[in-house]
């Protein structure tokens, strides 16, 4: 495939080798993913701020709460991939904005359960289709076959990252 940044649409050599043996920052896979995320999330940030007066992190928590009503804050933090302190701050902000409720768990009154308020539900219903449209616009660059391949590759990388997180880097025979 021709690279639009190459002169006259010529193809540039594959960067796969550089990803396998990184020599500079731009060769690091995680750095390139972060750069893509930073670029692609900007329209989402603008939507969240303009439409609901919330941050992208708060949006993530609202969307997860819509899917998992009654979840405990610690479980929500885990699902969101956030530390508990950041999650707690974001939940406090969402509660202050009237978008979520905290209630004591029936079995253990010391543990909180979270749910969306009607205003929180309305914000989710308003934002989800707009944020989905941003995702669709980004993915429009890929064919259906490429998208299926990206999905399969992301699943494999997710499993590998989980194994690395858990200390299984594949070098321990036991």
PLY file of the C-alpha trace (Angstrom):
ply
format ascii 1.0
element vertex 174
property float x
property float y
property float z
element edge 173
property int vertex1
property int vertex2
end_header
0.00 0.00 0.00
1.31 3.43 -0.86
2.12 5.74 2.02
0.51 9.17 1.60
3.57 10.76 3.24
5.94 9.18 0.71
6.91 11.22 -2.37
4.70 10.47 -5.40
2.70 7.92 -3.37
5.62 5.47 -3.35
5.61 2.73 -0.76
7.85 3.06 2.25
9.55 -0.04 3.64
7.58 -1.97 6.24
8.06 -0.77 9.82
7.44 -4.30 11.11
11.14 -4.95 11.57
11.50 -1.75 13.60
8.56 -2.81 15.79
10.28 -6.15 16.49
13.60 -4.55 17.38
12.91 -0.96 18.41
15.84 1.42 18.23
14.01 4.69 18.86
10.81 5.93 20.44
8.80 5.87 17.19
9.63 2.16 16.85
7.92 1.23 20.13
4.54 -0.41 19.54
3.00 0.93 22.74
4.17 4.46 21.93
2.58 4.27 18.49
-0.67 2.97 19.99
-0.62 5.82 22.50
-0.07 8.33 19.68
-3.05 6.89 17.79
-5.18 7.01 20.91
-4.16 10.60 21.63
-5.17 11.67 18.14
-8.39 9.68 17.95
-9.66 10.59 21.41
-9.64 14.35 20.81
-13.05 14.38 19.08
-14.40 12.21 21.92
-13.05 14.61 24.53
-14.70 17.55 22.75
-18.02 15.69 22.56
-17.96 14.74 26.24
-17.08 18.23 27.39
-19.50 20.03 25.06
-22.47 17.66 25.28
-22.36 16.57 28.92
-19.74 18.64 30.74
-17.77 15.52 31.61
-14.26 14.23 30.99
-13.39 11.24 28.84
-12.60 9.25 32.00
-16.01 10.16 33.43
-17.60 9.07 30.14
-15.89 5.68 30.41
-17.27 5.22 33.91
-20.78 6.34 32.90
-20.81 3.94 29.94
-19.64 1.06 32.15
-22.27 1.91 34.76
-24.94 1.84 32.07
-23.83 -1.71 31.23
-23.29 -2.83 34.86
-25.79 -1.10 37.16
-25.21 -1.78 40.84
-21.48 -2.44 40.41
-19.12 -1.76 43.31
-16.60 1.08 42.87
-13.61 -1.28 43.08
-15.06 -3.56 40.38
-15.81 -0.52 38.24
-12.22 0.69 38.59
-10.95 -2.72 37.51
-13.28 -2.88 34.49
-12.29 0.67 33.50
-8.59 -0.05 33.84
-8.18 2.82 36.30
-6.67 2.96 39.75
-9.07 3.28 42.65
-8.01 6.82 43.56
-8.71 8.21 40.07
-11.95 6.28 39.91
-13.02 7.64 43.29
-12.33 11.23 42.20
-14.22 10.75 38.94
-17.15 9.13 40.76
-17.28 12.04 43.19
-17.37 14.45 40.25
-20.13 12.47 38.52
-22.17 12.37 41.73
-21.73 16.14 42.18
-22.98 16.63 38.61
-26.06 14.56 39.43
-25.18 11.75 37.00
-24.74 8.85 39.42
-25.97 7.60 42.77
-24.12 5.74 45.49
-26.14 3.40 47.69
-25.11 0.99 50.41
-24.96 -2.64 49.30
-27.81 -4.66 50.79
-25.53 -7.41 52.14
-22.81 -5.12 53.48
-23.75 -1.52 54.23
-20.08 -0.53 54.25
-19.81 -1.29 50.53
-21.28 1.07 47.96
-23.23 0.18 44.85
-23.33 2.58 41.94
-26.06 3.39 39.46
-26.88 6.12 37.00
-29.43 8.79 37.69
-31.97 9.58 34.96
-29.67 12.45 33.94
-26.74 10.02 33.74
-28.77 7.62 31.63
-29.78 10.47 29.32
-26.15 11.58 28.96
-25.14 8.04 27.99
-27.98 7.74 25.49
-26.99 11.09 23.97
-23.25 10.43 23.85
-22.99 6.77 22.85
-24.21 7.16 19.25
-22.02 10.22 18.74
-18.92 8.52 20.13
-19.73 5.38 18.12
-19.79 7.60 15.02
-16.25 8.80 15.82
-15.15 5.16 16.06
-16.89 4.34 12.78
-15.26 7.29 11.03
-11.83 6.15 12.19
-12.43 2.53 11.17
-13.84 3.54 7.77
-10.21 3.50 6.62
-10.22 -0.33 6.90
-11.99 -2.95 4.81
-14.22 -5.50 6.55
-11.46 -8.11 6.19
-8.85 -5.75 7.64
-11.15 -4.86 10.51
-11.72 -8.54 11.31
-7.95 -9.04 11.25
-7.38 -6.05 13.55
-9.98 -7.42 15.95
-8.34 -10.86 15.99
-4.89 -9.30 16.49
-6.15 -7.10 19.32
-7.58 -10.17 21.05
-4.24 -11.99 20.75
-2.31 -8.98 22.01
-4.74 -8.59 24.90
-4.15 -12.19 25.98
-0.39 -11.72 25.68
-0.45 -8.47 27.65
-2.47 -10.18 30.41
0.10 -12.99 30.53
2.94 -10.47 30.77
1.10 -8.58 33.51
0.71 -11.83 35.41
4.44 -12.52 35.17
4.26 -15.11 32.39
6.58 -13.74 29.74
6.94 -17.12 28.06
10.53 -17.65 29.21
9.71 -19.60 32.37
9.41 -23.32 31.49
7.46 -24.07 34.69
0 1
1 2
2 3
3 4
4 5
5 6
6 7
7 8
8 9
9 10
10 11
11 12
12 13
13 14
14 15
15 16
16 17
17 18
18 19
19 20
20 21
21 22
22 23
23 24
24 25
25 26
26 27
27 28
28 29
29 30
30 31
31 32
32 33
33 34
34 35
35 36
36 37
37 38
38 39
39 40
40 41
41 42
42 43
43 44
44 45
45 46
46 47
47 48
48 49
49 50
50 51
51 52
52 53
53 54
54 55
55 56
56 57
57 58
58 59
59 60
60 61
61 62
62 63
63 64
64 65
65 66
66 67
67 68
68 69
69 70
70 71
71 72
72 73
73 74
74 75
75 76
76 77
77 78
78 79
79 80
80 81
81 82
82 83
83 84
84 85
85 86
86 87
87 88
88 89
89 90
90 91
91 92
92 93
93 94
94 95
95 96
96 97
97 98
98 99
99 100
100 101
101 102
102 103
103 104
104 105
105 106
106 107
107 108
108 109
109 110
110 111
111 112
112 113
113 114
114 115
115 116
116 117
117 118
118 119
119 120
120 121
121 122
122 123
123 124
124 125
125 126
126 127
127 128
128 129
129 130
130 131
131 132
132 133
133 134
134 135
135 136
136 137
137 138
138 139
139 140
140 141
141 142
142 143
143 144
144 145
145 146
146 147
147 148
148 149
149 150
150 151
151 152
152 153
153 154
154 155
155 156
156 157
157 158
158 159
159 160
160 161
161 162
162 163
163 164
164 165
165 166
166 167
167 168
168 169
169 170
170 171
171 172
172 173
